[in-house]
């Protein structure tokens, strides 16, 4: 009798503190398209705000959870981020069996937060450049009692979206450079071809005295010089032409893109080894990989144009290694993501996932792709692979093709 | 002490047993090279007339009767044919051999030797018109050659197996006339028979040898047994159940499997040397660190550690160098073994297990990439497009130029992008 009363009491307490409530959120369909659907949020401990067992969604610098009856757009963002953060947490706790994640304290999630991060003061001064169109995971800090800054835990910050003209952006120029090299080849080919035709015709005229089409005739000269001029014009004005024909405005609503939410949570989940100090190819690539695993897709932040005009990432995009990938400016390219995804495919879905989670232990935030990442992959294979020798050869062969 | 004595006795017995009952049991090959439809049809036809058990009993009985010191495929085939005749079983020896192979009593190498012997002995006369045969000129060379043909039985065939005897005979014939052609030997054989210097049986036998180019026959049963015995003594098999289908794959432009080719072309010593090259490769692929050290007057000046991928490419480069050096080895007489030969050799002596064969073999793709259809087609399209850039007048000349550009950017893209990368050592 005593036991029954205890069970009923526990049930009443559990149900009263943990609510399941439905909200509109951005979700992915089976075809990886973005759609808005009603979703049920798990583990809410408040019946009036986004305060859950594991996450508390707040606006900006506030410590108060966003109320369910707040502005509809804010609730939409809060619900989407809460929902996908719960999915990400479940993945790390239940699928990857991360002890570290299961011991996380309640995480504060800030949306529409524009302050920069300060390692000492938590939030940088309001006058410093406000931040938009990105998200970041910040490491916990001890606070600064003398200035009234309280200690804080690991937090995820989603910035507001802001329309920015494309000309104001510093984009990764590697793809553009590749296109320019191709264009240069085409232009050289056309010029050489015009010259060859002209010289061949001229020699024929000089040797035999006549030819069916005189290269010195006005018509032929216009054709030959004209095609070269058109080509040269196209080549010299490629940048303004590209700008004129491409998208003009850029924005990114990070709190509404599932894969960005997974990516940020993955940073927190992997922070036992990959310390959240700065952005590097390794730390971003690893977070991308687990974001892809949670999303069940090698494509991140694609097909969601309403909230994102950024190109997204694709693990299956074929690209060769270039030394620039080691630099922090190129930390957000999808090269490492593609590399890790390919290794997972070599090892098999189940094994590959466990492999990557184990790999983090052999990496640091400052690891290089060519050095510690490959070394870590080989050592992880020694520890995890069923047939280390064979699997390592498969991996090394694949990496060799990528030009590493 | 007693234990040592028992061990010595057991070893002696096992050696004795090895000598008395020869065995060609398949212990390395997986799926047979002869497991194709046409061979299976021959097996089905054979099994309609008899059972597998009966075939195996006949084979084992015939094998027991063989002299282990003088193994001969022709004698073994004869013994089997006689037994089949005695048991009134009218079956084709080919089907019989396929069944024995299916039962793993023999491997593909032995199967091929027996099938070749069967083919030689069942080759009929060509029945050529005598007028079509150019008679040999009447000179000293012809006389000596005819004397040699007449002495075939006494000089060569008495103690040796037919294939070995024919090879010895042919090497003597070459000494008489270096440039002797098959049609000349045909005429000599006919003359020897017409002159009554050889019997019709011997005439047929010599013709069978000539028609099947037995002088170039790469492997006899005795030499295979000798090779395999040496290899097994030096490199005892660790896992008797290990078998690989990789060895049974047909070699391009040859009528042999990879393993058959190995034993037909290389001696036991060569196989060991080849296997050791792969042993080194395997060890290098497992290295945790590789460094380049620079010395001056014996004092270390600097050490450059290699990145993991540089270590991998170093292992491949070292392999390729050793493959080249192998051909300079006196044991190889300038013969250059290919990577696949090395792979099979390493499997034969147990360096690479069956489960790793495919993957280690795939390393060849790094320095010898397969050409796809578009790789080959791309070369031709580029040639025609280059001509078209001159022939087609402006402004349409951009079309072939564009085609060339697309080919260079896609098909012609290097499969090893790091070949000329200045940021790596290897």
Interface residues (C-beta under 8 A of the other chain):
Chain A: X182 X185 X186 X189 X190 X193 X194 X196 X197 X200 X213 X223 X224 X226 X227 X230 X231 X320 X321 X323 X370 X371 X374 X375 X378 X387 X389 X390 X392 X393 X394 X396 X397 X399 X400 X401 X402 X403 X404
Chain B: X282 X285 X286 X307 X308 X309 X312 X313 X355 X356 X359 X360 X362 X363 X365 X366 X389 X390 X393 X394 X395 X397 X398 X401 X402 X404 X405 X408 X409 X415 X416 X417 X418 X421 X423
